[in-house]
């Protein structure tokens, strides 16, 4: 399996220069590993170091709750015990995941754990193409209707297990945003693997620049987004995959078929004020494909914007990103 941990996020603000009176001494950055990826939080302002430390602690706390592989996590225990009284954080993520699943006609589905395991997309497992019998067995427990919630108790049907990997970083990003703001930070950039969150603007008042990776060459960019106080999340089949008998299989599974999604898309980037929604939608839109994504956007354009790169290397952007997106390549507005 090849895992690309660098998602071509080029940040045009974390440099040793001055921004509107804020010199290099006013910036603090921390790089660390959590939720199976490299993360960076960069903040400006008087309380920057304490704020970043508190935000980092919050991510560790969430990782300990939401990880599918940590044996002390609530998700790990829930998957084995099938019924568990969970923390407010875990409950919130599961509830939001069910909402996103409903919004996207189940193209986003946290009950994918048996399928991810069958394909070997967990550390310690060998990647392999599962047999049709293995896929059909895994599919028996797939679907959010297999998740029951009663107050703070979550109950799963016997064949159902959860994987919050496609939404946990989004929830964590929103929590980091909240913690930084509560600690007086008004300018910061959060990078949690493929998830980026801007707190306000750069210290000089200008927008942050976030590049969208070229799916065919991680050293190049397909375009650039100018953002302020919003989240940007990219999902793509190029991020994690393996090859068997000359065929490439990526980690974004279509839970309707049990196989890696074959939707005609190479990557999807979602821009939204809602970090959790942006994370979940980046996966869902990738699974549903461009035409269905257009329909979803038409009905929910106030919630998100998106950039799509197709298998034939065409770029499409939603019309609410016209003033924020630039590229040396041609692109179509939808």
C-alpha positions in Angstrom: 0.0 0.0 0.0 1.2 3.5 -0.8 0.1 6.2 1.6 0.6 9.8 0.6 0.7 11.9 3.8 1.5 15.1 2.0 -1.7 16.4 0.4 -0.2 19.2 -1.6 -1.3 21.9 0.8 0.8 24.9 0.1 0.4 27.5 2.8 1.4 31.0 1.7 1.5 32.5 5.2 3.8 30.5 7.4 7.1 32.2 6.5 9.7 34.2 8.2 8.4 37.6 7.1 6.2 40.3 8.7 2.5 40.6 8.4 1.0 44.0 9.1 3.2 44.7 12.2 3.3 41.0 13.3 6.9 40.0 13.2 8.3 36.5 13.2 8.2 36.4 17.0 4.5 36.5 16.9 4.0 33.1 15.2 4.1 29.7 16.9 3.8 26.4 15.0 3.6 22.8 16.2 3.9 19.7 14.0 2.8 16.4 15.5 1.3 13.0 14.6 -2.3 12.1 15.4 -5.3 10.4 13.8 -2.8 8.5 11.6 -1.5 11.6 9.9 1.0 14.5 10.3 -0.7 17.6 11.6 0.4 21.2 11.9 -1.1 24.1 13.8 0.3 27.6 13.2 -1.1 30.5 15.2 -0.4 34.2 15.6 -1.0 36.5 18.5 0.0 37.0 22.2 -1.4 33.7 23.5 -0.4 31.6 20.5 1.7 29.0 22.2 -0.8 28.2 25.0 -3.6 28.1 22.4 -1.8 25.7 20.1 -0.9 23.5 23.1 -4.5 23.3 24.2 -5.6 22.6 20.6 -3.1 19.8 20.3 -4.3 18.3 23.5 -7.9 18.4 22.3 -6.9 16.4 19.1 -5.1 13.8 21.2 -8.3 13.5 23.4 -10.5 13.0 20.3 -8.1 10.5 18.8 -8.3 8.4 21.9 -12.1 8.4 21.7 -12.7 8.0 17.9 -9.9 5.8 16.7 -11.0 2.5 15.1 -7.8 0.8 16.0 -6.8 2.0 19.5 -8.0 -0.6 21.9 -9.0 1.9 24.6 -11.1 4.1 22.3 -14.9 4.2 22.5 -15.3 3.2 18.8 -13.0 0.2 19.3 -15.1 -0.9 22.3 -18.4 -0.2 20.6 -17.4 -2.3 17.6 -16.8 -5.2 19.9 -19.4 -4.8 22.5 -22.1 -3.6 20.1 -23.7 -1.4 22.7 -22.0 1.3 24.7 -22.7 4.5 26.7 -20.5 7.0 24.9 -19.1 10.5 25.5 -20.7 13.6 24.1 -18.0 13.9 21.4 -18.5 10.3 20.1 -22.2 10.7 20.2 -22.0 14.0 18.3 -19.8 12.6 15.6 -22.0 9.6 15.1 -25.2 11.7 14.9 -23.6 14.1 12.4 -22.4 11.2 10.4 -25.9 9.8 10.2 -27.2 13.2 9.0 -24.5 13.5 6.3 -25.4 9.9 5.2 -29.0 11.0 4.9 -28.1 14.2 3.0 -25.9 12.2 0.5 -28.2 9.3 -0.1 -25.8 7.0 1.9 -22.8 7.8 -0.3 -21.2 8.7 3.1 -21.4 5.7 5.5 -19.5 5.2 8.7 -20.6 1.5 8.8 -17.9 0.7 6.3 -15.5 -0.8 8.8 -16.0 -4.5 7.7 -15.3 -3.5 4.1 -12.2 -1.5 5.0 -11.0 -4.5 7.0 -11.7 -6.9 4.2 -9.6 -4.8 1.8 -6.8 -4.5 4.4 -6.9 -0.8 4.8 -5.8 -0.8 8.4 -2.3 -0.8 9.8 -1.1 -4.3 10.5 -3.2 -5.8 7.8 -2.2 -6.9 4.3 -3.9 -5.2 1.4 -5.7 -7.7 -0.8 -8.7 -7.9 -3.1 -11.3 -9.8 -1.0 -13.4 -12.5 -2.5 -17.0 -11.8 -3.5 -18.2 -13.9 -0.5 -16.1 -11.7 1.8 -17.6 -8.6 0.4 -21.1 -9.9 0.6 -20.5 -10.9 4.3 -19.1 -7.5 5.1 -22.1 -5.8 3.4 -24.6 -7.5 5.7 -23.9 -4.9 8.4 -23.5 -1.9 6.2 -26.0 1.0 6.4 -26.8 3.6 9.0 -30.1 1.9 9.8 -28.0 -0.6 11.7 -27.1 2.2 14.2 -29.5 2.8 17.0 -29.2 5.8 19.4 -31.0 6.1 22.8 -29.9 9.1 24.7 -26.1 8.6 25.1 -26.2 4.8 24.3 -25.2 3.7 20.8 -26.2 0.2 19.8 -25.0 -1.6 16.6 -26.5 -4.6 14.9 -24.4 -7.8 15.2 -22.7 -7.5 11.8 -22.1 -3.7 12.1 -18.9 -1.9 12.9 -18.0 1.8 12.6 -15.1 3.6 11.1 -15.1 7.4 11.7 -11.9 8.0 9.6 -13.8 10.0 6.9 -15.2 12.5 9.5 -13.1 12.4 12.6 -10.5 14.9 11.4 -13.3 17.2 10.3 -14.8 17.2 13.7 -11.3 17.7 15.3 -10.7 20.6 13.0 -13.8 22.3 14.2 -12.8 21.7 17.8 -9.3 23.1 17.2 -10.9 26.2 15.6 -13.1 26.6 18.7 -10.2 26.1 21.1 -8.0 28.6 19.3 -10.7 31.2 19.2 -11.5 30.7 23.0 -7.8 31.3 23.7 -7.8 34.6 21.9 -6.3 33.6 18.5 -7.8 35.4 15.6 -5.3 34.3 12.9 -4.2 30.7 12.4 -3.9 27.9 9.9 -4.8 24.3 10.9 -3.6 21.4 8.7 -4.8 18.0 9.7 -3.6 15.7 6.9 -5.9 16.5 4.0 -8.0 18.9 6.1 -7.2 22.6 6.2 -8.9 25.2 8.5 -8.3 28.9 8.4 -9.0 30.9 11.5 -9.7 34.4 10.2 -7.3 35.8 7.7 -3.5 36.2 7.6 -2.2 38.7 10.1 -2.0 41.3 7.4 -5.7 40.9 6.6 -5.2 39.0 3.3 -6.6 35.6 2.4 -4.7 32.3 3.0 -3.7 30.4 -0.1 -4.3 26.6 -0.2 -3.2 24.6 -3.2 -5.2 21.6 -4.6 -2.9 18.8 -5.5 -2.6 17.4 -9.0 -3.8 13.8 -8.4 -1.3 12.6 -11.0 1.8 14.4 -9.6 1.9 15.3 -5.9 4.7 17.8 -6.6 2.4 19.9 -8.7 -0.9 21.7 -8.1 -4.1 21.7 -10.1 -5.2 25.0 -8.7 -5.3 27.4 -5.7 -8.0 28.5 -3.4 -8.0 31.8 -1.5 -9.8 31.3 1.9 -10.5 33.1 5.1 -12.2 31.6 8.2 -13.3 28.4 6.5 -12.4 24.7 6.0 -11.0 23.0 2.9 -11.0 19.2 2.7 -9.7 17.1 -0.2 -10.4 13.4 -0.8 -8.9 11.4 -3.7 -8.1 7.9 -4.7 -4.4 8.8 -5.1 -4.0 9.4 -1.3 -4.1 5.7 -0.2 -4.1 2.7 -2.5 -2.5 -0.6 -3.4 -1.8 -2.5 -6.6 -2.6 -6.1 -7.3 -2.2 -7.9 -10.6 -1.7 -4.6 -12.4 -4.9 -3.1 -11.0 -5.0 -0.2 -8.6 -7.4 -0.2 -5.7 -7.9 2.9 -3.6 -9.3 3.3 -0.1 -12.6 5.2 -0.8 -15.1 2.4 -0.7 -18.6 2.6 -2.3 -20.7 0.9 0.4 -23.3 0.0 -2.2 -21.0 -2.3 -4.1 -18.3 -3.0 -1.5 -15.6 -2.0 -4.0 -13.5 1.1 -4.4 -15.6 3.9 -5.8 -15.5 4.1 -9.6 -17.3 7.4 -10.1 -15.1 9.1 -12.8 -13.4 11.4 -10.3 -9.8 11.6 -9.2 -10.3 14.1 -6.4 -12.9 16.2 -4.7 -12.2 19.3 -2.6 -14.9 20.8 -0.5 -15.0 24.3 1.0 -17.4 24.9 3.9 -17.8 26.7 7.2 -18.8 23.4 8.7 -15.6 21.3 9.2 -17.4 18.0 9.8 -19.7 18.5 6.8 -16.7 19.3 4.6 -14.9 16.2 5.6 -17.9 13.9 5.1 -18.9 15.5 1.8 -15.4 15.2 0.3 -15.9 11.4 0.6 -19.5 11.4 -0.4 -19.1 13.5 -3.5 -16.2 11.4 -4.6 -18.4 8.3 -4.3 -21.5 9.7 -6.0 -19.7 11.2 -9.0 -19.9 14.5 -10.8 -23.5 14.4 -12.1 -25.1 13.5 -8.7 -22.7 15.9 -7.0 -24.1 18.7 -9.2 -27.6 17.9 -8.1 -26.6 17.9 -4.4 -24.9 21.2 -4.8 -27.9 22.7 -6.6 -30.0 22.0 -3.5 -27.4 22.9 -0.9 -25.3 25.6 -2.4 -25.4 27.6 0.8 -23.6 24.8 2.7 -20.6 24.2 0.6 -18.5 24.8 -2.5 -16.4 22.2 -4.4 -13.7 21.6 -6.9 -13.8 18.3 -8.9 -11.0 16.7 -10.9 -12.3 14.0 -13.3 -10.5 10.9 -14.6 -9.9 12.7 -17.9 -8.3 15.5 -16.0 -11.0 18.1 -16.4 -11.6 20.6 -13.6 -15.0 21.7 -12.5 -15.8 24.3 -9.8 -19.0 25.3 -8.2 -20.1 28.9 -9.0 -19.8 30.1 -5.4 -16.0 29.6 -5.7 -15.5 31.8 -8.8 -13.8 34.5 -6.9 -11.7 32.2 -4.8 -10.2 29.7 -7.3 -7.4 30.1 -9.8 -5.6 27.7 -12.0 -3.2 27.6 -14.9 -5.4 25.0 -16.5 -8.8 25.6 -18.0 -11.9 24.8 -15.8 -15.6 24.8 -16.1 -18.1 26.4 -13.7 -21.1 24.5 -12.5 
